[in-house]
Amino acid sequence: MTHTYHIKGMTCSGCENKVQTDLAKTKNITHVKVSKENSEAIIEMSKHVELSVLQESLGGKDSKYQISLPNSNPKGEEKSSCCTTNSKSHNPIHQKQNHPAGKYYCPMHCEGDKVYDKAGDCPVCGMDLVQQPTLVQNTQYTCPMHPEVVQDKPGSCPKCGMDLVPMEPTESEEDITYQKLWHKMKIALLFSIPVFVITMSDMLPNNPLYKLMDLQYWNWIQFILTIPVVFYACWMFFERAWKSIVNWNLNMFTLIGIGTGVAFVFSIIGLLFPFVFPDEFKTSEGTVHLYFEATAVVLTLVLLGQLLEAKAHSRTSGAIKELLKLAPTEATLVIDGEEKVISIHDINKGDIIRVKPGEKIPVDGIITKGNSTIDESMITGEPIPVDKKTADKVSSGTINGTKSFLMLAEKVGSETLLSQIVQMVSDASRSRAPIQNLVDKISKYFVPIVVFISVITFFVWWIFGPEPKLVYGFINAIAVLIIACPCALGLATPMSVMVGVGKGAKSGVLIKNAEVLEKMDKIDVLITDKTGTLTEGKPSVEKIVVKDVDENIVLGKIASLNQNSEHPLATAVVTFAKSKNTEFYKVDNFDSVTGKGVIGYIDNLKVSLGNKKLLEQEGIQDFSDIEQEVIAEQKLGKTVSYIAIDKKVVGYITITDAIKKSSLEAINELKRQGVQVIMLTGDNENTAKAVASELNLTDFKASCLPQDKLEYIKALQTKGKIVAMAGDGINDAPALAQSDIGIAMGTGTDAAIESAKITLVKGDLQGIVKAKNLSHAVMKNIKQNLFFAFIYNSVGVPVAAGVLFPFFGLLLSPMIAALAMSFSSVSVIVNALRLRTVKI
C-alpha cells in the first residue's frame, strides 16, 4: 500500500535527506520518496503504519518535522518556510517576533528558522552555531576586593577605589568561539610545524636529520607529534564528519574527515605493518612513504580557515552590534521633582524621565516639557539633527543635543523602536533568499560527486599514471577530497543577506526578509499614495469658508466629528479648531466612510464632512454655488472637503499638505532606473493632477477607494509587472498586501506597516531609492560569491585530480589544497563585508 503525507519543516536538502532516512528506518515501511519542494512524503508500506508512529520516527511531537495527512496541518501551525512569508502579515516594528534573543542558529540557515538553546555544531552542515544578539544585557558590576559592592553601571569601588568588573562574562559568543579556536590553533601549530620540518628535510642534500637517527625513528616522532593535532586540536572535524555520514547530511567536514582520516590510518598501518604494502609505496630504505605531515598540516590549515571564518563572521553582524550599542544602560527618573538615576530595566510606562544634554534617549516617548535637537541618524540614516518640542515623539537610542527636557515613557523594553528594529534586522538576516534554492539543489549532489571524482582519480592514476602509480593516485585522490569546498557555496547567499540587511537598517530601510531584498531589484512599477507618502503627511488647515452660518459653530462641529478619526486630515482640522478655542460637541452614530469622509449626528442633526463622493452617497446635490471655488482651490494642489449639515452644503474647508522636498529627486532617480512611478490617491482629480504635474509622475489615478487601488495593482500584475506599493494609511493596507513588495512609511499607521515588507523609518521616498540600490548591490554581491564558489570548485577539483600533470608536470599537494579550501570560505565572507561600505 502507498500513502502520501504532508511534511512540515523541511527547509533544505539536508532536511529532505534526514526525513527520508528516518522514515525509511521505520518498521513495515518498504520505500520512501520525500520531496522538499512539494513538502510531501510518498511512503510504501507492507503493513499500515499509524501516523503517530511516523511522527515518532521523525523525533516525536516536538520535532522540527511534522507529518500529517494531505490537506491537513498540525494543530496550531501555519504553512511556512524560511524562504517564503506567511499569508498572514506580521508587523515588522510593532509586533514581537518569534526568534528569541540569546538563541543559536546556523549561519548557513540549513534548518531555516530553527534555533537552539546551547552553542554547538549545526547537525546538517557541521558549522559552529551563532548566537542571536540580545538588545540590553542587565549586567551588574562588583568590586574584586569587596564583592558586597554591587551596582548597575561600571565605575569605581566606593570602599577601595578599584575599577568595578562585570559579575557575568561580557564576551560575545563569537569572541568565545574565536578564543577556543585560537587556543586549539596554537596547539596545532606547536605540533604540526615540527612534523612539516621533518618531512621537508628530505629536500635537503645529505639530510642532516638522518645523521641524528634513522628515518624509521623520525617516522615514529611524526606519529607522536600528529596525535595531539588529530585527537585534540582538530578532533571536532572528525566528529562532524561522522555525524554527517550517519545522518547522511554530507558536507565539507565529510570530505575533510575522509581525506585526512584515510591518510592518517594509511600512515599508521605503513608504520606498524610495512610488509603489507607493495614496493611502490616504499622508500629506498624499505620504509613506507607516510603522510603524517599531510594529516597534521591539512587539519591545521582547515582549523586556520575556521579561525579566520569565526573572526570574519563576527564582523558580518556588525550592524546589529552597532544598533545594540545605541541602547543606554541607565536613565534619570523624576519623581515629585526629585531626580534618581535608575537602570533602564526599571523604567515603567508612564514614568517621567529627564534627558540631559548629550545623553541617549532611553525609551520611546513624548516630550512633556522643554525642547531640543535630536540626532536620529542611527535610526533614520539622516545626518541632520531634528528639532523637537513639547508633544513631539522621541525614540530610544537617539542622542539629545545641547538642551535638557522631560519626557513621558510610552514604550519600554522590547516595545521600543530600537528593540523592534534590532529584532527585525536579526530575523531578516537569518531568512533565505529564493536564489538559495539553486545552491540547495547543487549541494545535495556536491559531496557525493566529489567523493566519486576522488575514487575515479585514484583508479585513473593507478591504471594510466607513471610510477609510482599507487602513490600518485593516493595523494591526488586525497587532494580532490580536501580542495572541494561546499561551504563556499553555502555561505555565498546568507553572508551577503546578513550584511545587506544590516546596511539597510543603518540607512533607515527595514527589510522584512531576504526574499524581498532579492525581489526589490526587479520592480517595474512603483505605486504611491499621496498624503504622507509624496507629501509631508502633516496637513494644516488653510481656511474655512461657510455660507450664512456661524463659522465657529461649524468648525466646532466638524472638529468634533474628526476627533473620532485617525486620518491626518482629521488631525489637522482638530488642531486648527483647538487653536481657535472652538467649542466641541457630543457626536452620536459616528461613521468613517473609507475614501469619502466622515458623518455623525450632533444635536440630532446629521453632519457630513468629505469629498464629492460622500455628498452623492448622502443624496446631496445642491452645492453648485461653491463648486467652482472648490475646483479653483483643488487646481492649486490643495485638498478641499465639503461641509454639509442636515443634508445642506454650508461651506468647505481647505487643507494644504506640502510636498516633501525629496519626493521629486527620488521619483526622477527611480524613473532613470526604469521604474514607472504612478500615484493612486483618494483625493480629487484636480488636486491629484496638480501634484502629479509638479512631481513629473508617470501617471496618476484620482478618487481611488481602497478597492480601486487593489484592482489597479492586480491589473498590472496580470500584465507581468512586478509592483511595489508605497503607502502610510489604513486605506493603503489592502494594496500593500497585494503588491509584490509593500513599502510602508514608518511615520504611518500600524495597519500599513503590518501589511508591508519594507518599512522606511523616516517615511521618505528616498528610502525607496536606497532600498532598490541596496537590493541591486546585494544581488550583485551574491552572484559574485556564487560565481567565485562555482569557479573555485570547477577549477580546483580537476587541478587537484592532476589534469595539468600531462601538460605542465604540475600536481597539487593536499597541503596546498587545504590552504586553498580554507581561504575560499573566508574570501566569500570578505566579499560580503564589502557591502558595509557600498553607497546606497
N, C-alpha and C positions, 0 to 999 in steps of 0.2 A: 504494500500500500504506500502511496505517495501523498504527502501533505505539504502545503505551502504556509509559511508563518511569517508574520511581520517581526522584524528585529529593530529595536530602537537602540541608538547609542554608538553605531559604527561610524567613525569619522575618518578612517584612513585604511590603507591596505593591510596594515598590521592588525587592526581591529577585525577586518574581514577574515584574515588567516586564523586569528585566535578563536573567533566564534566557530569557524568551520572545524578546527581541530577539536575544540571542546565538545561540540555536538557529536562529532564522529566517534568519540570515545564512549558515548552513552550506549548502554546495553540495548539490544534489539534494533539499533539503527545501522542500516547496511550502506547507505550512501547519503552524502550531504553536499549540496551546492549552495554557497552563500554569495549574495550579490550586495555589495555596499551601495551601488548606485540605486538599486531598487528597494533597499532596506528590507530584504526578504531572504528566507532560507527555504529551499526545496529539499525535503527530507524523505528518504525512502526507509520504510520500517518493515521488519519481518513480523513484528507484533506491535500493536498500538502502544505508544508511549505517552503518558499523561503530560499535559502542559507544565505542571508543577515540577515534574522530573527534568524536563528540558531546561526549565529555569534554574534548577539546582546545578545542572551541568555547566551553566554559564556563570556560576558564582553565587546563586541564591537571589533572594528578593532585593538585596541591597546592591547587587551588581550594577555596573555601568550599563551592561547589555540587558535589555528587557525583551522577552519574547512573548508574542501574543498572537491570537488568531487573526486572519486577514480582516481588514476593515474595522479593526478594533484597536484600542490603545490602552496601555496600562493605566489604571485609575489615577487621575490627577496629573497625567503627563500631557505635554503638548509635543507635537511632532516638530522637531527642530534638529539642526546640526550646527557644527561650528562654521559651516560655510554658508549658511543661509539665515535669514532673520525670520522670526515667527510672524505670522499674520497679525498677531496681537501686538500693538505698539507698546513700547516702553519709553518712559520719559528719560532722556539721557542726562538731565540735570537734576530734576526734582524727585526722581524715584530711586529708591535704594536698589542697587544691583545685586546679582546673585553670586558674585565671586568674592568671598570674604578676604579681608586683608590678612597677611601673615601666612596664607596657604602657599603650597608649592605646585608648580606646573612645569610641563616640558617646554623648553624654548622652541622646539620644532612642532609643537601642538599635535603630537602623534595621536593623542586621545581627545582632541578637541578641547572642550571646556573643563575636562576633568582636573580636579585639584587633589592634593594630598596634604595630610596633617604634618608630616615629617619630611625632612630632607632625605634624598636618596637618588637612585638612578631611575630613569624612565624605563618602564617594563617593555616598551616597544623598541626604542632606538638605543637605550643604554646611556644617554647623556645625563649629566647632572641636572636635577630638578632645580628650578629657580624660584625664589621666594617672591610672593606678591607683596608689594610695599604696603606699609601701614602709614596712615596720614600723620598722626601725632602719637608718639610714644610717651606714656606717663612715667618718664624716668625720674627717679629720686636720687639725690646726691647725699653722700655721707663723708665724714672725716675718717681717714685711715688710722688716725690716732685716737679718735673719740667716736666710736660707732653709734653712740646715743644721739649724736647730732645728725639730724635728717632734715632736708629741705627740698623743695620742688625745682630749684634752679641752681646752676653752678655758682661758685663763689668761694669765699674763704671761711675757714672754721672760726667761729666766734671765740673759741677757747684757746686754740694754739696758732691760728693764722694760716694753717696749711690749706692748700687747694683742695676743695671737695672733689670726690671722684664718684662716677656713676655706681649705683648699687647693683645695676644689671649691665651686662655687656652691651655696648652700643655699636659694635661692628655689624655691618650688613651681612646677610647670608653669603653674598658674592665674595665679600672680603674673607669670610671664614673659609669658604671653599678654596679661594686662591691661596690662603696661608697653608692649608692642608696639602694642596698640590705642590706648593713651593718646598715644603718640608720633604715630601717624597722625591721631588726633583733633585734636591741636594744629595739625598741618599743614593739615588740612581746614578748621578754624575760621579759620586765618590767611587763607586764600584765599576761603572761602565768604562770610564777613561782608562784605567789600567788594563782592562780586557782589550780595549781598542789598541792601546800601545803595544801590547804583547803580540797581537795579530799583525799589526802594521810593521813590526820589526823585521818580518820576513822579507820586506822590500829592501832592507839594508844589506850591503855586501858584508860577508863574514859576520852574520848576525851576532852582535855582542851578547845577547841574552843566552844564546845557546852555549856560550863559554861558561856561563854560570851553572846551567843544568840542562839536561836533555829536553827535547820537545815534548815527550810524553808527560814530564813533570809540569811543564808550563801549561799543558792541556788541563791537568788537574787544578792548577791555580785558577785558570779561566773558569772552570766549572764552579769552583768555590765562590769566586767573585760574582758570578752570574746569579747565584741562588738568591741573595738579598734583592736584586733587581726584579727577578721573576716573582718571588714569593712574598715580597713586602711592598716595594715601591710601585710595582705595576700589576700586582695580583688582581686588582679590580678589573683590569681589561679581560682577564680570563673568566672571571665571574660573569661579566656582562656577555661575553661570547657564549658561555654555557647557557645562560638564560635565553639568549636569542635563538639558540638551536632548539632547546627544549620547547619554547613557546612558538617556534618557527616564525619569529619576527626578525629575520636576518637583517643585519646592519653592518656598519663599519667595524664594530668590535668582533663580529663573526669572522671577517677577513683577517683582522689583526691577530685574533686568537688562534685561528687555524695556521696562519703563516708562521708566526713566531713559535707556536706550540710544536709544530712539526719540526722546525729547525732545532729546537731545544731537545726534544725527545730523540731525534736523529743523532744529535751530538752526544747525548748520554749513552746511547747504545754503541755508538762508534768508540766512545771512551772505554766502556766496560767490555764490549764484545767485538773487537776489531776484526776478528777472524770471519764474521758472518758477511762481510762486505767484499765485493769484487775488487780487483786491483785498481780499477778506475778511480775509486774513492780514496785511495791510499797515497801517502807521500813516499818519497824515496826511502824514508826510514821505516816504512811499514806501518805508520800510524794513519788513522783515517782523518781526512780533512773534516775538521769540526767547525761548527757555526755558532759557538757561544757568543762571539763578538757581534754577529748579526742579530742574535736574540736580544742581547743586552742593549746594544746601541739602537736598534729599531724601537724597542719598547721605550727607551729613554727619549727618543725623538718624538714618539707618539705622545708621551707624557708632556713633553715641551709644548706640543700643539695644544693639548688640553689646558695647560697653564696659560698660554697666550690667549686661548679662546675664552677662558674664565675672566681674564683681565679685560679683553675687548668687549665681552658680553655685558660686563657691568657698566660699560660706557653707553651701550645701546639704550639703557633705561635711564639715561642721564636727565631727560626732560622730566620724567616722573620724580626723580630725586630732587631736581631743582624746584619743582612745584611743592614737594614735601617741605623743603626748607623755608617756604614762604610762611608757613604756619608759625605764629609766635607761641611761646610756652606759657606766658602769663599775661594778665590784664589788670587794670586798675578799676576796682568795683567802687561805686559811690553809693553809700547808704546813709540817709539823713545828713547829707553834707559831708560826711566823713569818707576819706579815701582809704582803700585797703587793697594791697597787691595780692592777687589770688592766681592759682593755676587756671588755664582756660578750660580745664575739665570741670571746674567748679562753677562755670558760668551757666546760668539758667535763663530761659526765655523770660523777658520782662525786666531783666536787670538793667540798671543804668551803668554804663561804662564810660570812663574818661579816656580819651585817646590823646596823648601828648605829642608835641612836635617830633617828627621823625620815627614814631612808633608804627609797627604793623597793626592793622585793624584786626582784632582777634576773632570776631564772628560777624555774620551778616546782620544788618540792622538799619536803623533810620536815625539821622541826626536830629536830636531834640533841642540842642542849644549850641549856638556858635556856627562857624563856617571855616572852611579851609580849602586847600587844593590837595587832591589825592592823585598819587601816581598809580594808575591802573594798568601799566604796561605789561605787568606779569600775567594779567587776566585777559586783556583785550589785544595786546600786541602793539598798542599805540603809545608812542613815547611822550606825547604832550600831556602834562597833568590836567586833571579835570576839576573845575571849580565846583564845590559842594556847599550847600547852605541848609538851613533848617528844613526838615521834611524830605530831604534827598536821601536816597538809599546808598549804603556803602557795603563793600564786600570784604570778607576775610582775606588776609594775605596782602591786600593793597597797602600802600605806605602813605601815611599822613605827611602833610607838608610842614609849614612853619607855625601853624596855629593849633590851639587846643580846642576840643569840642566834646560835648556829651552825646552819647548815642544810646538808643534803646536796642537791646539784643532781641532779634526776632527769630533767627535760625542759628542753632548751635550744633556742635559735634558734626555728625555725618550729614546734617541737613544743609550745611553751608555750601555756598557756590564752589569754594575751593575744594572741599571734600568730594563733591559730586564730580568736579572736573577731573580730579585725580583718579577717581573710581572709573569714570568713563574712558579716560585715556588708557588706563590699565586694562580694562576689558577689551577695548578696541585693539590694543597692542597684541592681545592673545587670540584675536579672531583670525580666520583664514580667508585669504583671497581666492576667488574661483580658479585663478591660474595655478594654484597649488594642486588642483586635481590632476593636472598633467604630470607634476612631479610624483604624486602618489602612484599613478599608473606605471611610471618608469621604475620607481623604487621597488615596486612589487617584484619585478623581474631582475633588478640590477645585480644583487648579490649572487643569486644562483647562476646568472650568466657569467659573472666574473670567476666564480669557482670552476665553472665548466671551461672557460678560457684557460685558467691555470692548469687544469688537467691536460687539456689539449696541448698546451705549451710544453709540458713535461714530455709527452709522448712524441711530439714533433722533433724536439731536440734529441731525444733518445734514438729515434729512427734515422733522422737526416743530419743531425748535428755532428761537428767534429769532435774528436776525442779531447778530454774525457766527456763523452756524451751524457752520461748519467749526472755528472756534476753540473754541467751546463743546464740540463733540464731541471734539476732540483732547484738551483739558485734562481733561475728565471721564473719558475712556477711560483716560488715564494715572493719574488718581486712583483708579479702580477697581482697577487692577493693583497700586498701591502700598499701599492700605489693607488689602488681604486679607492675613491672617497665618496660614498653616498651621502655623507654629512654635508659636503659642499652643496649638493643638490637640495637636501632637506632644509638647510639654513638660508638658502637664497631668498625665499619669499618672506618668512617670518621676521628676519632681521630688518629688512627694508621697511616692512609694515610697522614694526615697533618704533623705529627711528622716525619714520614719516608721521605717524600719529602724534608722537611727542612734539615734533616740529610744528605740526598744525596747532596743537594746544597752546604752545608758546606764542603763536600768532593770532590767537583768538578764534581758531577754527576747530570745533569739536566734532570729531568723526565717530559715528556710532560703531562701524565695523569695517573690516578690510574690504569686503565686497563693494561697499560704497566708494571707498578710496580708489578701487580699480575702475568702477563704472563712471566716476566723475570725469575721467579723461575723455570719455566717448560722447558726452552730451551734444545734441544738435540744437536743442531749443531750451531757452530759459523762460519760464512763465513767471511773472512777478505781479504781486499785488501793488497797490499804490500807497495807501495810508500806512505809515510805519515801516514801509519797505523802501520805496523810492523817496518818500517824504520823511521828515523828521519823526513823525508819529507823535508830535506834541502840538496838536492843533490849538488854536486860540480863536475866540470869538472876535470878529472884526466889528460887526454891528448887528443890531436887531431892528427890523422895520415892521411896524404894525399900523393898521388902519382902523381908526375910530374906536380904539380901546386903549386902556392904560398899559403902557409899556412895562412898568414894573410888575404889574399883576400877571401879565402874560409871561414875562421872564421867570417869575416865581413858579408858575405852573409847569412850564416846560423843564425847568431845572429840577423840580420835584419829581417829574417823570424820570429824568435821566439819572437820578440818584440810584435807581434800581438797575442801571445798565453799566457794563464794564467797558463799553466801546470808547476809544479815545475821543471821539466827537462828543459823546455824552459827558465825559470828564471835563472837556473844555467849556461846555455850557454851565455845568455846576460851578466850576471855578469862577467863571465870569459873573454868575449870579451872586456868589458869596462876596466877590469884590465890590459889588454894588449894595451889599447889605440887604438883599432882597428877602422877603418873607417866603418861607417854604410851606407847602400844603400836604395834607394827607392824601395818598393815592390809593385807590381801590382797583382791583382787577387789572393790574399792570400786565402788559404783554409786549415782548420784544419780537417784532416781525423781522426775521432774518433777511438782510439785504434791502429792507424797506424803511424801517424806523421803529418807533415805539408808540404805544397807545395806553390809555388808562382813564379812570374816572376821578375827577376832582369836584367835590360839591355836586355830585350827581350829573355832572356834565362831562361828555366824552372829549378828551383832549388828545390830538394826534400830532406827532412831530416826525416828519420824514420826507422822502422823495415823492416824485410824481406817481410812482407805482403804488405807494401807500394811499395816496388820495384816491386813485382809481379803485383800489381794493375796498375803500370805505364808501365808494359811491359819491365822492365829492368832485364836482365838475366846475364849480363857479370860482375860478381863480385866474381868469384871463386878464383881469385888470393889473395883476402884478407879475404875470408870467414873463413879459418882456424884460422887466427889471431883473428877474431871477436869471434869465438866459444871459444877460449882459454880464452879470457877476460870474457866472459859470465860465464864460469865454475867457475870463481873466485867470482861470485855473483855480477858482475858489469853490468850496463846497457849500451848497445852499440847501437848507431844509425848510419845507413849508410848515406853517403852524396853523392848525385848524381846531376850533372849539365848537362843540355841538354841531359838527359837520359843516362848519363855515370857515373858510380860509380867512384868517385875520392878519396874516403877515408872513414874514420869513426871517431866518437868522443866517448870517453869512459867517463861515468859518474858514480860516486860512491855515494851511499847513505847509511850511516851507520845504522845498525840495532839498534833499541832502546834497551838500556840495560835492560829495564824492560820487554821486549817482551817475552823472554824465560821463565822467572819466572811466568809471567801471564799465558802463554799457559800451562805450567806444572800444575798450580793450577786449571785451567779450565778442563783440562783432568782428573785430580784427582777427580773432581766433576762430572765426567761422560759426559762432553761436548766434542764432536768431533770438532776439530779446522781445518778448510780447507781454504787454500789460493787460491783465484781466482785472477789472475793478467794478465794484458795485456802484461807483459814482456815475453821474450822468454823462451823456455823450459830449457835451460842451467842455466840461471840466477835464474829462479824460483826454479829449483831443488837444487841449492846451498843454497838458503835462507831456503827452506823447510827442508833440511837436518840439517842446523845449528840450527834451531828452533825446530826440532823434531815434525813437524806438522803431524796431522793425515793423510792428503792428500793434494794435490795441483793440480791446473789446470792452464796451461800457455797459452799465446797468446789469452786471452779472450777479446772479444769485449763486450760492454755493454749488447747486446742481449744475448750473451753466458752466462753471469753471471745471467741474468734474468731467462733464461730457466733452468739453473742448480738449482736455488733455487726452481723453480716451480716443478722440478722433485723430489726434496727432500720432498717438501710439499705433493705431491701426495702419498708418502710413509708414511705419517702420522707424519713426523718430524716437530718439532717446531723450526723454523730457525731464528737466529739473524744474521744480516749483519752489519759489521763494515767497514766504508769507509770514504774517505775525498774528493774525486774528483767529477767533473761533471759526469764523466762516471760511477760513482757508484750510482747516483741518482735513476735510474730505479730499480736497485736491492734493494736499501734501502727501496723504496716504496713497493716492492713486498714482502719483508721479513715480518715475523710475528713481528719482532722488529728491526727497523732500528737504528743503533748506529752511530752517526756522530762524527768525531773528531772536537772539537771546533776550531782547527787550520786550518781546511779545508775550502772548498768553501761554499758559501751561498746556492748553489743548493743542495749540500749534506745535509747540516743542515736542509733545508726546508723539505727534504724527510724523515728525521729521527724522531724517537720517543724518543730517549735518546741522549743527547749531552754530550760528555766528554770535559769539558772546557780545560783541559790540553792536550787532544789528545793522551792519553796513554792507552795501553791495560789493565793496572792495573785498570783503571776506569771501565772496563767491569767486572772484578772480584768484585770490590766494588759494582757495580750495582746488580750483581747476589746475593752477600751476603746480600745486603740491602733488596732485594726482598724477600729472604728467611726469614729474620728477621721480616719484616713487615707482611708477610702472617702468620708466626707463632704467632705473636702478635695478629693479627686479630682473628685467630682461638681460641687463649686463651680467648680473650674478649667475643667472641660468646659463647664459652663453659661456661664461668662464667655466662653470662646472661641467657643462657638456663637452666643451672643447678639451678641458683638462683630462677628463676620463677617456675621451675619444683618442687623444694623442698619447696620454700616459700609459694606458694599458698595453697598446701594441708595442710601444718602445720598451716597456718592461718585459714583454714577451720575447723581444730580440729581433724585431723586424729590421732594425738598422744594421744588424751584425753582418749580413751577407754583403752589404754595400759599403759600409764605413768601418766595420770591425768594432762597433760600439755596443756595449752592454750596460745595463743599469743595475747597479748593486742594490740589494734590499735596503741598505742604509740610506742611500740617496733617494730611493723610492719612499721610505718612511718620512724623510725630511720634506719631500715634495707633498706627500699626503697631508702632513701636519699643517703645512702652511696654506694649503688650499682652502680649508675652512676659515682660517684666520683672514685670508685675503677677501673672502666673501663678506665677513663681518666688517672689515676695514672699509670696503667699498660702500657698504650700507651706511657706515658712520659719516660718509661724505654728505649725506642728506642733511646733517645738522647745520651745514654751512650754506646750503643752497638758498638762493634768494627767491622768495615767492611773492 
